[in-house]
Amino acid sequence: MRILCHAVFILCSAFGSAQDVVKVSCRFLGLNSDSPPPPLLNIADKEIDIPCVITTGTLSPATTCLAREHTMTFVSATDRQPAAIATLPANVKAAILVFVAAPEKPNTLPWRVFVIEDSPKNLPDGGAFVANFHNQDIRFVIGEHKILLHSASFHGFSIPVKRDAFNMAPVAFEFLQKDQWRTASESLLRFVPGMRYLIFAYRDPASGRPRIATYQDLKPFATPPP
């Protein structure tokens, strides 16, 4: 009887451990193209290494990664040194992971990861998603949408209603410098169903100046491989 109880305990423990690991469809993006992350491995199980390539000019294809207790761990593919840790929202099935170089400090991982749940609410079809990685407020215009976005905040916008005959709408960003709002980017972007934009405001680590990075994403937005 004691042996049987011990065997059941081991089986339940193994089952519980397996249940802690969840699959998430991930797409990767390195925000600074001058110093992209090296090839990484996603690890959640001692016997499973998942190669992850962090692209910079566009979002990577979807990769099915593993997370344990809402945490995704990455190590360098060359020496298996810890590289980054991503914290995922509960019950997330698809996510975009944005890698940003962290300041060089002792006992600090080399990469920070911003996790964006890939859902219609965050990233509407035909619309735009804006995230403020800068350390100050930004304000901007996307079509008829006008908003001030605080640091470390994000917002998803539906497709602009006010578009010209070519489906173009104005997009402009301003940063606050010395108590004055200054235009950092001003353009026209084409908004159509089946396409969306990811726009990031951030501080350039080399120059220290605020920057705007815009990425175009086409359907299928987040399809994991079989």
Protein Blocks (a to p, Z undefined) as FASTA:
>chain_A
ZZmmmmmmmmmmmmmmmmmpccdddddddfblmlccddddddfbfkbccdddddfkbccd
ddddddeehiacdddfklopafbdcdddehiabdcdddddddddehiafbdcddddddfk
lmgghiacdddfbfbdcdddehjbccdddehiacdddddfbdcfkopacddddddeehia
cdfbdcdddddehiacdddddddfklopacdddddddddfbacdZZ
